[in-house]
Amino acid sequence: MTAPAATNGPAAAAKPRFKGVLQSLDPQGVPPGPPRLDPQGVPPDPARRLGDRPIWNEFDRMNDLHHEPSPSDTRYQAPISENYELPDADAFPTGAPVSTPPPQPAARSKSILREVAETIIPAIVIAALIHVFLAQATRVYGQSMEPNLHTDMRLVVEKLSYRLHTPRRGDIVVLRVRPEDELLIKRVIGLPGDEVAIHDGQVFVNGQPLEEPYLNQETRGNLAPRVVPPLHVFVMGDNRGASNDSRSFGPVHIDNIVGKAWLSYWPLGEVGAVE
């Protein structure tokens, strides 16, 4: 028959000491603190203790992941709502003007230069082309074309017709005797190959008196018959007594004719075709 276990001695003393270590340390070797609340904020039930530790201490992390927190649980915060309410439409007036920042000086200068390039420069180019190839304006100086053209009258000289045909007798033309001379305005009397003569107060072309209804006076003086060279014309002013014309400087080369006087536009009382 075995002897009963000794109640005294080193083995008995060691067991309580080992139990004390288990009671004073948690699994991580940290002394236990004050009792913790469960996830519902209720102190642990002493009946549900394992040794000297609450049962739920072993599984609190797992419970934290799976339990649904109560409103009184301060360890959890309600997630921020992702539902947003739009402001009322009346908060933004639909007819309110939209203000734009004023343009910068550099941008304004650039805009002005662009407008100049897009409007003024093409206008100058078109005007230059018209002036060179189609028409130009000129002003009458002197009395050599009285009574039909007066000093300071403004005329439009068209340049296209003489690119298509040679000048015709009776045309009023603007010309230069030499390229460097000033412009003159005269009437064509003789064409290339014509024989022109003046006597008895009248002009004769190819031996026949020339009808000149635009004159208000006789053609004084005498001019021996002369033949107009090729590519030349014989010109005279309507005011025969006060005109410097082919009677003094001779026939004029066709290339020196700028164009035909086509339209009078000033003064307003004499606007119309030039004849």
C-alpha positions as CSV (number, residue, x, y, z in Angstrom):
1,M,0.0,0.0,0.0
2,T,1.5,3.3,-1.1
3,A,2.1,6.1,1.2
4,P,0.0,9.2,0.8
5,A,1.6,12.2,-1.0
6,A,3.6,14.4,1.3
7,T,2.1,17.7,1.9
8,N,5.3,19.2,3.0
9,G,8.6,19.3,1.5
10,P,10.3,20.8,-1.5
11,A,8.0,19.4,-4.1
12,A,4.9,20.7,-2.4
13,A,6.5,24.1,-2.1
14,A,7.5,24.1,-5.8
15,K,4.0,23.6,-7.1
16,P,2.5,26.7,-5.5
17,R,5.5,28.7,-6.7
18,F,5.1,27.5,-10.3
19,K,1.3,28.2,-10.1
20,G,2.1,31.7,-8.9
21,V,4.2,32.3,-12.0
22,L,1.4,31.1,-14.2
23,Q,-1.0,33.4,-12.5
24,S,1.2,36.4,-12.6
25,L,2.3,36.3,-16.3
26,D,0.3,36.2,-19.5
27,P,1.5,34.2,-22.5
28,Q,3.8,37.0,-23.6
29,G,5.4,37.1,-20.1
30,V,3.7,40.5,-19.2
31,P,2.1,40.8,-15.8
32,P,-1.7,41.1,-16.1
33,G,-3.2,44.5,-15.8
34,P,-6.6,45.5,-14.6
35,P,-9.6,43.5,-15.9
36,R,-10.4,44.3,-19.6
37,L,-13.9,44.9,-20.9
38,D,-15.3,42.6,-23.6
39,P,-16.2,44.0,-27.0
40,Q,-19.7,44.9,-25.6
41,G,-18.3,46.9,-22.8
42,V,-19.2,44.2,-20.1
43,P,-16.6,43.1,-17.5
44,P,-15.6,39.4,-17.9
45,D,-17.7,36.9,-16.1
46,P,-15.6,35.3,-13.3
47,A,-17.3,32.0,-14.1
48,R,-15.9,32.1,-17.5
49,R,-12.3,32.4,-16.4
50,L,-9.5,29.9,-17.2
51,G,-7.4,29.8,-14.1
52,D,-7.0,33.5,-13.2
53,R,-7.4,34.9,-16.7
54,P,-10.7,35.7,-18.6
55,I,-11.4,33.1,-21.3
56,W,-12.0,35.8,-24.0
57,N,-8.5,37.2,-23.4
58,E,-7.3,34.2,-25.5
59,F,-9.5,35.1,-28.5
60,D,-10.0,38.9,-28.3
61,R,-8.2,39.6,-31.6
62,M,-10.4,37.0,-33.4
63,N,-13.5,38.5,-31.8
64,D,-12.4,42.0,-32.8
65,L,-12.4,40.9,-36.4
66,H,-15.8,39.2,-36.4
67,H,-18.1,40.9,-33.9
68,E,-20.4,43.8,-34.8
69,P,-19.5,46.7,-32.4
70,S,-22.1,48.3,-30.3
71,P,-22.7,52.1,-30.4
72,S,-21.2,52.3,-26.9
73,D,-17.9,50.6,-27.9
74,T,-15.3,53.5,-27.9
75,R,-12.8,51.4,-29.7
76,Y,-14.7,51.7,-32.9
77,Q,-15.8,54.7,-34.9
78,A,-18.5,54.7,-37.5
79,P,-17.1,54.8,-41.0
80,I,-17.5,58.2,-42.7
81,S,-20.5,58.1,-45.1
82,E,-19.7,58.2,-48.7
83,N,-23.2,59.6,-49.6
84,Y,-23.0,63.2,-50.5
85,E,-26.0,65.6,-51.0
86,L,-25.8,67.9,-53.9
87,P,-26.6,71.6,-53.3
88,D,-29.9,73.0,-54.5
89,A,-30.0,74.3,-58.0
90,D,-31.2,77.6,-56.7
91,A,-27.8,78.1,-55.0
92,F,-26.2,78.8,-58.3
93,P,-28.0,81.4,-60.5
94,T,-28.2,80.3,-64.1
95,G,-28.0,83.8,-65.6
96,A,-25.1,85.0,-63.6
97,P,-22.4,86.5,-65.9
98,V,-19.1,84.7,-66.0
99,S,-16.2,86.9,-65.4
100,T,-13.0,86.4,-67.3
101,P,-9.6,87.8,-66.4
102,P,-8.6,90.9,-68.5
103,P,-6.1,90.1,-71.3
104,Q,-2.5,90.7,-70.6
105,P,-0.7,93.6,-72.4
106,A,1.5,91.3,-74.3
107,A,-1.6,89.3,-75.5
108,R,-3.4,92.5,-76.5
109,S,-0.4,93.7,-78.5
110,K,-0.1,90.3,-80.2
111,S,-3.9,90.4,-81.0
112,I,-3.5,93.9,-82.5
113,L,-0.6,92.9,-84.6
114,R,-2.5,89.9,-85.8
115,E,-5.5,92.1,-86.8
116,V,-3.1,94.4,-88.7
117,A,-1.6,91.4,-90.5
118,E,-5.0,90.0,-91.4
119,T,-6.7,93.1,-92.6
120,I,-4.4,96.1,-93.4
121,I,-1.6,94.2,-95.1
122,P,-3.9,92.3,-97.5
123,A,-5.7,95.6,-98.3
124,I,-2.4,97.2,-99.1
125,V,-1.4,94.3,-101.3
126,I,-4.8,94.4,-103.2
127,A,-4.6,98.1,-103.6
128,A,-1.0,97.8,-105.0
129,L,-2.1,95.1,-107.4
130,I,-5.0,97.2,-108.6
131,H,-2.8,100.3,-108.9
132,V,-0.2,98.4,-111.0
133,F,-2.4,96.3,-113.2
134,L,-6.0,97.6,-113.2
135,A,-6.5,101.2,-112.3
136,Q,-5.2,104.2,-110.5
137,A,-6.5,107.6,-109.4
138,T,-5.0,110.8,-110.8
139,R,-5.6,114.5,-110.6
140,V,-5.8,117.0,-113.4
141,Y,-3.4,120.0,-113.3
142,G,-3.6,122.9,-115.7
143,Q,-6.0,124.0,-118.4
144,S,-4.7,122.0,-121.4
145,M,-7.9,119.9,-121.6
146,E,-10.4,122.7,-121.1
147,P,-13.4,122.8,-121.6
148,N,-13.8,119.1,-120.9
149,L,-11.4,118.5,-118.0
150,H,-10.7,121.1,-115.4
151,T,-7.8,121.6,-113.0
152,D,-8.2,119.7,-109.7
153,M,-10.6,117.1,-111.2
154,R,-10.1,113.6,-109.9
155,L,-10.1,110.8,-112.4
156,V,-9.8,107.0,-112.4
157,V,-7.4,105.8,-115.0
158,E,-7.9,102.2,-116.1
159,K,-5.0,100.1,-117.4
160,L,-6.6,96.9,-118.6
161,S,-8.0,97.9,-122.0
162,Y,-4.6,98.8,-123.5
163,R,-3.4,95.3,-122.6
164,L,-6.0,94.0,-125.0
165,H,-5.8,96.5,-127.8
166,T,-3.9,99.6,-128.9
167,P,-5.2,103.1,-128.1
168,R,-8.0,104.5,-130.4
169,R,-8.4,107.9,-131.9
170,G,-10.3,110.2,-129.6
171,D,-9.2,108.4,-126.4
172,I,-8.1,110.6,-123.5
173,V,-4.9,109.1,-122.1
174,V,-2.5,109.7,-119.2
175,L,1.1,109.5,-120.4
176,R,4.7,110.4,-119.9
177,V,6.8,111.8,-122.7
178,R,9.7,110.0,-121.1
179,P,9.6,107.6,-118.2
180,E,11.1,110.1,-115.8
181,D,8.7,112.9,-116.8
182,E,5.6,114.0,-114.9
183,L,2.2,112.7,-116.0
184,L,0.3,114.5,-118.8
185,I,-3.3,114.0,-119.9
186,K,-4.0,114.4,-123.6
187,R,-6.3,113.2,-126.4
188,V,-5.2,110.7,-129.1
189,I,-5.3,112.3,-132.6
190,G,-3.1,110.1,-134.8
191,L,-2.5,106.4,-134.7
192,P,0.6,104.5,-135.9
193,G,1.0,105.0,-139.7
194,D,-1.4,108.0,-139.8
195,E,-0.3,111.3,-141.6
196,V,-1.1,114.3,-139.4
197,A,-1.2,117.9,-140.6
198,I,-2.5,121.2,-139.3
199,H,-3.5,124.2,-141.4
200,D,-6.4,126.5,-141.9
201,G,-7.4,126.2,-138.3
202,Q,-8.1,122.5,-138.5
203,V,-6.4,119.2,-138.0
204,F,-6.1,116.8,-141.0
205,V,-5.5,113.1,-140.7
206,N,-4.5,111.2,-143.9
207,G,-5.5,114.3,-145.9
208,Q,-9.0,114.5,-144.4
209,P,-10.2,117.1,-141.9
210,L,-10.8,115.5,-138.4
211,E,-14.1,116.0,-136.8
212,E,-13.6,117.2,-133.2
213,P,-17.0,117.9,-131.5
214,Y,-15.2,118.2,-128.1
215,L,-13.5,121.5,-129.2
216,N,-14.8,125.0,-128.6
217,Q,-12.1,126.8,-130.6
218,E,-10.0,126.4,-133.8
219,T,-6.6,124.8,-134.0
220,R,-4.3,127.6,-134.8
221,G,-0.9,127.3,-136.3
222,N,0.5,125.1,-139.1
223,L,2.1,121.7,-139.0
224,A,3.6,120.1,-142.0
225,P,2.3,116.6,-142.8
226,R,4.1,113.9,-140.8
227,V,3.7,110.2,-140.4
228,V,3.2,108.7,-136.9
229,P,5.9,106.0,-136.4
230,P,4.9,102.4,-135.5
231,L,4.0,101.9,-131.8
232,H,3.5,105.7,-131.4
233,V,0.6,108.0,-131.2
234,F,0.1,111.7,-131.9
235,V,-1.6,113.5,-129.0
236,M,-3.0,117.0,-128.5
237,G,-4.8,118.9,-125.7
238,D,-8.4,120.1,-126.2
239,N,-7.4,123.6,-125.3
240,R,-5.3,124.0,-128.4
241,G,-4.1,127.5,-127.6
242,A,-2.7,126.4,-124.1
243,S,-1.4,122.9,-124.6
244,N,2.0,121.4,-124.7
245,D,1.6,118.3,-126.9
246,S,2.9,116.3,-129.9
247,R,3.2,119.6,-131.9
248,S,6.2,120.4,-129.7
249,F,7.6,117.1,-128.3
250,G,6.5,114.8,-131.2
251,P,4.7,111.4,-131.2
252,V,4.7,109.4,-127.9
253,H,5.6,105.7,-127.6
254,I,2.7,103.5,-126.6
255,D,4.7,102.0,-123.7
256,N,4.7,105.5,-122.1
257,I,0.9,105.5,-121.9
258,V,-0.2,104.8,-118.3
259,G,-3.8,104.2,-119.1
260,K,-7.1,105.6,-120.3
261,A,-9.0,108.2,-118.4
262,W,-12.2,106.4,-117.6
263,L,-14.2,108.0,-114.8
264,S,-14.4,111.3,-113.1
265,Y,-15.3,111.0,-109.4
266,W,-14.6,114.6,-108.1
267,P,-16.2,117.1,-107.9
268,L,-19.5,115.4,-107.3
269,G,-21.3,117.6,-109.8
270,E,-19.1,116.2,-112.7
271,V,-19.1,112.5,-111.7
272,G,-19.4,110.3,-114.9
273,A,-17.5,108.8,-117.8
274,V,-14.7,110.8,-119.4
275,E,-15.2,111.5,-123.1
